[in-house]
Amino acid sequence: MEKKRKEPKAPHYRDFPGYESLSEPEAQAMVKLVERHDFDCVIALHTQGEEFYWGYMNEEPKEAEEIASYFERVSGYKAVKTIDSHAGFKDWFILEKKKLGFTLELGKGINPLPLSQISRVYNPTKAILVAAMEYLSI
């Protein structure tokens, strides 16, 4: 589905959704990792937006909204339930595993983000990752 909508149509450093679902080696490796371990949650780190996504097709666990609200408070990033996209790792994880999944869009500006923005993205990222570990260890 995303292949028809997205540019580029061939492997590229950004925005290439793959030729078909799970066709790309990095996606296959992530699925194998998930299949080997019983993760309670995945957090995919991307750049661009200073926001994060936490839902997918209303299949996310009921506690996802509460956790997203908490992540929003601790990080200052905007919580967005869903967007019109169907090629994300967290989307697959939520749909297949029925567990928590988040995609963090770190920073804002040019893409790829320059390393000089590390100080700008470090604290919000750390806040969300620590909050996730605290929540999931309860």
Backbone as JSON Lines, residues from 0, in Angstrom:
{"i":0,"aa":"M","n":[0.82,-1.19,0.0],"ca":[0.0,0.0,0.0],"c":[0.87,1.26,0.0]}
{"i":1,"aa":"E","n":[1.85,1.31,0.9],"ca":[2.69,2.51,1.0],"c":[3.59,2.67,-0.22]}
{"i":2,"aa":"K","n":[3.98,1.58,-0.83],"ca":[4.86,1.64,-2.0],"c":[4.26,2.51,-3.1]}
{"i":3,"aa":"K","n":[2.95,2.43,-3.29],"ca":[2.29,3.22,-4.33],"c":[2.24,4.7,-3.97]}
{"i":4,"aa":"R","n":[2.13,5.0,-2.68],"ca":[1.95,6.39,-2.23],"c":[3.25,7.13,-1.99]}
{"i":5,"aa":"K","n":[4.28,6.44,-1.61],"ca":[5.52,7.08,-1.16],"c":[6.54,7.26,-2.27]}
{"i":6,"aa":"E","n":[7.32,8.28,-2.11],"ca":[8.54,8.48,-2.89],"c":[9.68,8.29,-1.91]}
{"i":7,"aa":"P","n":[10.77,7.76,-2.27],"ca":[11.17,7.22,-3.55],"c":[10.62,5.82,-3.78]}
{"i":8,"aa":"K","n":[10.78,5.34,-5.0],"ca":[10.28,4.01,-5.38],"c":[11.36,2.93,-5.31]}
{"i":9,"aa":"A","n":[12.56,3.32,-4.92],"ca":[13.68,2.38,-4.81],"c":[14.43,2.7,-3.51]}
{"i":10,"aa":"P","n":[15.3,1.81,-3.04],"ca":[16.02,2.06,-1.8],"c":[16.64,3.45,-1.76]}
{"i":11,"aa":"H","n":[16.49,4.08,-0.61],"ca":[16.91,5.47,-0.43],"c":[17.16,5.68,1.05]}
{"i":12,"aa":"Y","n":[17.93,6.69,1.41],"ca":[18.26,6.91,2.82],"c":[17.06,7.37,3.64]}
{"i":13,"aa":"R","n":[15.95,7.76,3.01],"ca":[14.76,8.12,3.77],"c":[13.5,7.88,2.93]}
{"i":14,"aa":"D","n":[12.42,7.58,3.63],"ca":[11.07,7.49,3.06],"c":[10.83,6.33,2.1]}
{"i":15,"aa":"F","n":[11.71,5.36,2.01],"ca":[11.46,4.2,1.15],"c":[10.74,3.14,1.99]}
{"i":16,"aa":"P","n":[9.48,2.81,1.66],"ca":[8.73,1.87,2.48],"c":[9.02,0.4,2.21]}
{"i":17,"aa":"G","n":[9.84,0.12,1.21],"ca":[10.12,-1.26,0.82],"c":[9.29,-1.62,-0.4]}
{"i":18,"aa":"Y","n":[9.7,-2.69,-1.06],"ca":[8.98,-3.15,-2.24],"c":[7.64,-3.77,-1.86]}
{"i":19,"aa":"E","n":[7.61,-4.38,-0.7],"ca":[6.37,-4.95,-0.15],"c":[6.59,-5.07,1.35]}
{"i":20,"aa":"S","n":[5.56,-5.43,2.07],"ca":[5.63,-5.54,3.51],"c":[6.76,-6.49,3.93]}
{"i":21,"aa":"L","n":[7.62,-6.01,4.8],"ca":[8.74,-6.77,5.36],"c":[9.73,-7.28,4.32]}
{"i":22,"aa":"S","n":[9.87,-6.57,3.22],"ca":[10.79,-7.0,2.16],"c":[12.23,-6.58,2.4]}
{"i":23,"aa":"E","n":[12.44,-5.59,3.23],"ca":[13.78,-5.04,3.4],"c":[14.54,-5.74,4.52]}
{"i":24,"aa":"P","n":[15.85,-5.92,4.35],"ca":[16.64,-6.67,5.34],"c":[16.55,-6.1,6.76]}
{"i":25,"aa":"E","n":[16.51,-4.78,6.89],"ca":[16.44,-4.2,8.24],"c":[15.09,-4.5,8.9]}
{"i":26,"aa":"A","n":[14.01,-4.51,8.12],"ca":[12.7,-4.87,8.66],"c":[12.67,-6.34,9.06]}
{"i":27,"aa":"Q","n":[13.25,-7.19,8.24],"ca":[13.3,-8.62,8.55],"c":[14.1,-8.87,9.82]}
{"i":28,"aa":"A","n":[15.2,-8.15,9.99],"ca":[16.02,-8.31,11.19],"c":[15.25,-7.88,12.44]}
{"i":29,"aa":"M","n":[14.5,-6.8,12.34],"ca":[13.73,-6.33,13.5],"c":[12.62,-7.32,13.86]}
{"i":30,"aa":"V","n":[11.97,-7.88,12.87],"ca":[10.93,-8.88,13.12],"c":[11.54,-10.11,13.77]}
{"i":31,"aa":"K","n":[12.69,-10.57,13.29],"ca":[13.37,-11.73,13.9],"c":[13.7,-11.45,15.37]}
{"i":32,"aa":"L","n":[14.16,-10.24,15.66],"ca":[14.48,-9.86,17.04],"c":[13.22,-9.93,17.91]}
{"i":33,"aa":"V","n":[12.14,-9.4,17.42],"ca":[10.88,-9.43,18.17],"c":[10.39,-10.87,18.36]}
{"i":34,"aa":"E","n":[10.55,-11.69,17.35],"ca":[10.11,-13.08,17.45],"c":[10.95,-13.87,18.46]}
{"i":35,"aa":"R","n":[12.22,-13.49,18.64],"ca":[13.1,-14.17,19.59],"c":[12.87,-13.74,21.03]}
{"i":36,"aa":"H","n":[12.33,-12.53,21.22],"ca":[12.16,-11.96,22.56],"c":[10.7,-11.55,22.75]}
{"i":37,"aa":"D","n":[10.26,-11.59,23.96],"ca":[8.88,-11.23,24.27],"c":[8.83,-9.79,24.77]}
{"i":38,"aa":"F","n":[9.07,-8.85,23.87],"ca":[9.08,-7.44,24.24],"c":[7.68,-6.99,24.66]}
{"i":39,"aa":"D","n":[7.62,-6.17,25.69],"ca":[6.36,-5.56,26.12],"c":[6.04,-4.31,25.32]}
{"i":40,"aa":"C","n":[7.07,-3.73,24.72],"ca":[6.92,-2.44,24.06],"c":[8.07,-2.26,23.06]}
{"i":41,"aa":"V","n":[7.78,-1.54,21.98],"ca":[8.86,-1.1,21.09],"c":[8.77,0.41,20.95]}
{"i":42,"aa":"I","n":[9.94,1.02,20.82],"ca":[10.03,2.46,20.59],"c":[10.98,2.66,19.41]}
{"i":43,"aa":"A","n":[10.44,3.1,18.3],"ca":[11.23,3.35,17.09],"c":[11.67,4.81,17.11]}
{"i":44,"aa":"L","n":[12.95,5.03,16.88],"ca":[13.5,6.39,16.87],"c":[13.67,6.86,15.43]}
{"i":45,"aa":"H","n":[13.0,7.91,15.09],"ca":[13.08,8.56,13.78],"c":[13.44,10.02,14.02]}
{"i":46,"aa":"T","n":[13.56,10.79,12.95],"ca":[13.76,12.23,13.11],"c":[12.72,12.99,12.3]}
{"i":47,"aa":"Q","n":[12.47,14.17,12.74],"ca":[11.58,15.16,12.13],"c":[10.2,15.24,12.76]}
{"i":48,"aa":"G","n":[10.02,16.23,13.59],"ca":[8.68,16.52,14.03],"c":[8.49,16.9,15.48]}
{"i":49,"aa":"E","n":[9.39,16.48,16.36],"ca":[9.22,16.71,17.79],"c":[7.82,16.28,18.24]}
{"i":50,"aa":"E","n":[7.46,15.07,17.82],"ca":[6.2,14.46,18.2],"c":[6.4,12.95,18.19]}
{"i":51,"aa":"F","n":[5.39,12.23,18.66],"ca":[5.48,10.77,18.61],"c":[4.1,10.19,18.35]}
{"i":52,"aa":"Y","n":[4.11,9.01,17.75],"ca":[2.89,8.31,17.37],"c":[2.73,7.08,18.26]}
{"i":53,"aa":"W","n":[1.51,6.82,18.68],"ca":[1.29,5.76,19.66],"c":[0.15,4.8,19.32]}
{"i":54,"aa":"G","n":[-0.57,4.99,18.27],"ca":[-1.69,4.12,17.94],"c":[-1.58,3.58,16.53]}
{"i":55,"aa":"Y","n":[-2.39,2.57,16.27],"ca":[-2.48,2.05,14.91],"c":[-3.79,1.29,14.73]}
{"i":56,"aa":"M","n":[-4.65,1.8,13.89],"ca":[-5.92,1.18,13.51],"c":[-6.76,0.76,14.72]}
{"i":57,"aa":"N","n":[-6.64,1.52,15.8],"ca":[-7.37,1.23,17.05],"c":[-7.05,-0.15,17.62]}
{"i":58,"aa":"E","n":[-5.86,-0.65,17.31],"ca":[-5.43,-1.97,17.8],"c":[-4.48,-1.85,18.99]}
{"i":59,"aa":"E","n":[-4.11,-0.63,19.36],"ca":[-3.17,-0.45,20.46],"c":[-3.81,-0.84,21.79]}
{"i":60,"aa":"P","n":[-3.0,-1.27,22.77],"ca":[-3.54,-1.63,24.09],"c":[-4.23,-0.43,24.74]}
{"i":61,"aa":"K","n":[-5.18,-0.7,25.62],"ca":[-5.96,0.37,26.24],"c":[-5.09,1.35,27.03]}
{"i":62,"aa":"E","n":[-3.99,0.9,27.59],"ca":[-3.14,1.79,28.39],"c":[-2.24,2.7,27.53]}
{"i":63,"aa":"A","n":[-2.24,2.51,26.24],"ca":[-1.37,3.3,25.36],"c":[-1.65,4.8,25.46]}
{"i":64,"aa":"E","n":[-2.91,5.17,25.52],"ca":[-3.25,6.6,25.6],"c":[-2.73,7.23,26.89]}
{"i":65,"aa":"E","n":[-2.86,6.53,27.99],"ca":[-2.37,7.03,29.28],"c":[-0.85,7.19,29.25]}
{"i":66,"aa":"I","n":[-0.17,6.21,28.69],"ca":[1.29,6.27,28.6],"c":[1.71,7.39,27.66]}
{"i":67,"aa":"A","n":[1.02,7.54,26.54],"ca":[1.34,8.62,25.6],"c":[1.18,9.98,26.25]}
{"i":68,"aa":"S","n":[0.15,10.14,27.05],"ca":[-0.06,11.4,27.76],"c":[1.1,11.67,28.72]}
{"i":69,"aa":"Y","n":[1.56,10.63,29.38],"ca":[2.71,10.76,30.28],"c":[3.98,11.12,29.51]}
{"i":70,"aa":"F","n":[4.23,10.44,28.4],"ca":[5.39,10.75,27.56],"c":[5.34,12.21,27.09]}
{"i":71,"aa":"E","n":[4.16,12.67,26.73],"ca":[3.99,14.05,26.28],"c":[4.38,15.03,27.38]}
{"i":72,"aa":"R","n":[3.94,14.75,28.6],"ca":[4.26,15.64,29.74],"c":[5.76,15.67,30.03]}
{"i":73,"aa":"V","n":[6.41,14.51,30.03],"ca":[7.82,14.48,30.42],"c":[8.76,14.96,29.32]}
{"i":74,"aa":"S","n":[8.31,14.88,28.06],"ca":[9.22,15.22,26.96],"c":[8.95,16.57,26.31]}
{"i":75,"aa":"G","n":[7.7,17.03,26.37],"ca":[7.32,18.23,25.62],"c":[6.99,17.94,24.17]}
{"i":76,"aa":"Y","n":[7.14,16.69,23.74],"ca":[6.77,16.3,22.38],"c":[5.27,16.09,22.31]}
{"i":77,"aa":"K","n":[4.68,16.36,21.16],"ca":[3.25,16.2,20.97],"c":[2.91,14.73,20.74]}
{"i":78,"aa":"A","n":[1.91,14.23,21.46],"ca":[1.43,12.86,21.27],"c":[0.39,12.85,20.15]}
{"i":79,"aa":"V","n":[0.59,12.0,19.16],"ca":[-0.32,11.88,18.02],"c":[-0.75,10.41,17.96]}
{"i":80,"aa":"K","n":[-2.05,10.17,18.0],"ca":[-2.51,8.77,18.02],"c":[-2.14,8.05,16.75]}
{"i":81,"aa":"T","n":[-2.45,8.63,15.62],"ca":[-2.19,7.93,14.37],"c":[-2.04,8.92,13.22]}
{"i":82,"aa":"I","n":[-1.38,8.47,12.19],"ca":[-1.26,9.25,10.96],"c":[-1.59,8.32,9.8]}
{"i":83,"aa":"D","n":[-1.74,8.89,8.64],"ca":[-2.07,8.09,7.46],"c":[-0.79,7.45,6.9]}
{"i":84,"aa":"S","n":[-0.32,6.45,7.61],"ca":[0.88,5.73,7.22],"c":[0.72,4.29,7.68]}
{"i":85,"aa":"H","n":[1.22,3.37,6.87],"ca":[1.04,1.96,7.19],"c":[2.33,1.16,7.0]}
{"i":86,"aa":"A","n":[3.48,1.81,7.1],"ca":[4.73,1.11,6.83],"c":[5.67,1.12,8.03]}
{"i":87,"aa":"G","n":[5.18,1.46,9.2],"ca":[6.06,1.59,10.35],"c":[6.22,0.31,11.15]}
{"i":88,"aa":"F","n":[7.38,0.18,11.77],"ca":[7.67,-0.96,12.63],"c":[6.7,-1.01,13.8]}
{"i":89,"aa":"K","n":[6.44,0.14,14.43],"ca":[5.51,0.14,15.56],"c":[4.11,-0.24,15.1]}
{"i":90,"aa":"D","n":[3.74,0.1,13.88],"ca":[2.43,-0.29,13.34],"c":[2.34,-1.82,13.28]}
{"i":91,"aa":"W","n":[3.36,-2.44,12.72],"ca":[3.41,-3.9,12.63],"c":[3.35,-4.51,14.02]}
{"i":92,"aa":"F","n":[4.14,-3.96,14.95],"ca":[4.21,-4.51,16.31],"c":[2.85,-4.43,17.0]}
{"i":93,"aa":"I","n":[2.2,-3.28,16.93],"ca":[0.88,-3.13,17.54],"c":[-0.11,-4.11,16.92]}
{"i":94,"aa":"L","n":[-0.12,-4.18,15.62],"ca":[-1.08,-5.03,14.91],"c":[-0.84,-6.52,15.18]}
{"i":95,"aa":"E","n":[0.42,-6.94,15.14],"ca":[0.74,-8.36,15.29],"c":[0.8,-8.82,16.74]}
{"i":96,"aa":"K","n":[1.36,-8.0,17.61],"ca":[1.6,-8.41,18.99],"c":[0.58,-7.87,19.98]}
{"i":97,"aa":"K","n":[-0.21,-6.89,19.54],"ca":[-1.23,-6.26,20.41],"c":[-0.58,-5.69,21.67]}
{"i":98,"aa":"K","n":[0.6,-5.11,21.49],"ca":[1.33,-4.52,22.6],"c":[1.68,-3.08,22.27]}
{"i":99,"aa":"L","n":[2.27,-2.4,23.23],"ca":[2.6,-0.98,23.1],"c":[3.67,-0.74,22.04]}
{"i":100,"aa":"G","n":[3.44,0.26,21.21],"ca":[4.42,0.67,20.21],"c":[4.39,2.18,20.04]}
{"i":101,"aa":"F","n":[5.56,2.76,19.89],"ca":[5.68,4.21,19.74],"c":[6.74,4.51,18.68]}
{"i":102,"aa":"T","n":[6.5,5.55,17.91],"ca":[7.51,6.07,16.99],"c":[7.8,7.49,17.42]}
{"i":103,"aa":"L","n":[9.04,7.73,17.86],"ca":[9.46,9.08,18.25],"c":[10.06,9.78,17.06]}
{"i":104,"aa":"E","n":[9.57,10.97,16.78],"ca":[10.13,11.82,15.73],"c":[10.96,12.9,16.42]}
{"i":105,"aa":"L","n":[12.25,12.65,16.51],"ca":[13.16,13.51,17.26],"c":[13.6,14.7,16.43]}
{"i":106,"aa":"G","n":[13.64,15.85,17.06],"ca":[14.18,17.03,16.41],"c":[13.29,17.59,15.32]}
{"i":107,"aa":"K","n":[13.81,18.64,14.71],"ca":[13.08,19.33,13.65],"c":[14.08,20.06,12.79]}
{"i":108,"aa":"G","n":[13.8,20.14,11.52],"ca":[14.69,20.86,10.61],"c":[14.98,20.05,9.38]}
{"i":109,"aa":"I","n":[16.23,20.03,8.98],"ca":[16.61,19.3,7.78],"c":[16.67,17.8,8.08]}
{"i":110,"aa":"N","n":[16.54,17.02,7.03],"ca":[16.58,15.57,7.19],"c":[17.6,15.0,6.22]}
{"i":111,"aa":"P","n":[18.58,14.26,6.67],"ca":[18.75,13.8,8.03],"c":[19.2,14.92,8.96]}
{"i":112,"aa":"L","n":[18.83,14.77,10.2],"ca":[19.18,15.75,11.23],"c":[20.7,15.76,11.43]}
{"i":113,"aa":"P","n":[21.29,16.92,11.5],"ca":[22.74,16.96,11.74],"c":[23.07,16.58,13.18]}
{"i":114,"aa":"L","n":[24.23,16.02,13.38],"ca":[24.69,15.62,14.71],"c":[24.7,16.81,15.67]}
{"i":115,"aa":"S","n":[24.8,18.0,15.15],"ca":[24.81,19.2,16.0],"c":[23.51,19.36,16.79]}
{"i":116,"aa":"Q","n":[22.45,18.65,16.41],"ca":[21.17,18.75,17.12],"c":[21.06,17.77,18.29]}
{"i":117,"aa":"I","n":[22.11,17.02,18.56],"ca":[22.05,16.01,19.62],"c":[21.65,16.63,20.95]}
{"i":118,"aa":"S","n":[22.15,17.81,21.26],"ca":[21.8,18.42,22.55],"c":[20.32,18.8,22.6]}
{"i":119,"aa":"R","n":[19.73,19.08,21.47],"ca":[18.3,19.44,21.42],"c":[17.39,18.2,21.57]}
{"i":120,"aa":"V","n":[17.81,17.07,21.06],"ca":[16.96,15.88,21.11],"c":[17.25,14.97,22.3]}
{"i":121,"aa":"Y","n":[18.39,15.15,22.94],"ca":[18.8,14.24,24.01],"c":[17.81,14.2,25.18]}
{"i":122,"aa":"N","n":[17.48,15.34,25.75],"ca":[16.63,15.35,26.94],"c":[15.21,14.82,26.69]}
{"i":123,"aa":"P","n":[14.52,15.24,25.63],"ca":[13.2,14.65,25.4],"c":[13.25,13.14,25.15]}
{"i":124,"aa":"T","n":[14.27,12.69,24.44],"ca":[14.42,11.27,24.15],"c":[14.68,10.5,25.44]}
{"i":125,"aa":"K","n":[15.59,11.0,26.22],"ca":[15.91,10.36,27.5],"c":[14.68,10.32,28.4]}
{"i":126,"aa":"A","n":[13.92,11.39,28.45],"ca":[12.73,11.44,29.29],"c":[11.73,10.35,28.9]}
{"i":127,"aa":"I","n":[11.51,10.17,27.61],"ca":[10.57,9.15,27.16],"c":[11.1,7.74,27.43]}
{"i":128,"aa":"L","n":[12.37,7.51,27.14],"ca":[12.93,6.17,27.35],"c":[12.94,5.79,28.83]}
{"i":129,"aa":"V","n":[13.28,6.73,29.7],"ca":[13.26,6.47,31.13],"c":[11.83,6.24,31.61]}
{"i":130,"aa":"A","n":[10.9,7.05,31.13],"ca":[9.49,6.89,31.51],"c":[8.97,5.53,31.08]}
{"i":131,"aa":"A","n":[9.37,5.07,29.89],"ca":[8.94,3.76,29.42],"c":[9.5,2.65,30.3]}
{"i":132,"aa":"M","n":[10.76,2.76,30.67],"ca":[11.35,1.73,31.54],"c":[10.69,1.73,32.91]}
{"i":133,"aa":"E","n":[10.4,2.92,33.45],"ca":[9.73,3.0,34.75],"c":[8.34,2.4,34.67]}
{"i":134,"aa":"Y","n":[7.59,2.74,33.65],"ca":[6.22,2.26,33.51],"c":[6.2,0.73,33.34]}
{"i":135,"aa":"L","n":[7.07,0.24,32.5],"ca":[7.05,-1.19,32.18],"c":[7.64,-2.06,33.28]}
{"i":136,"aa":"S","n":[8.35,-1.46,34.22],"ca":[8.91,-2.25,35.32],"c":[7.94,-2.38,36.49]}
{"i":137,"aa":"I","n":[6.79,-1.74,36.4],"ca":[5.79,-1.79,37.48],"c":[5.14,-3.16,37.51]}
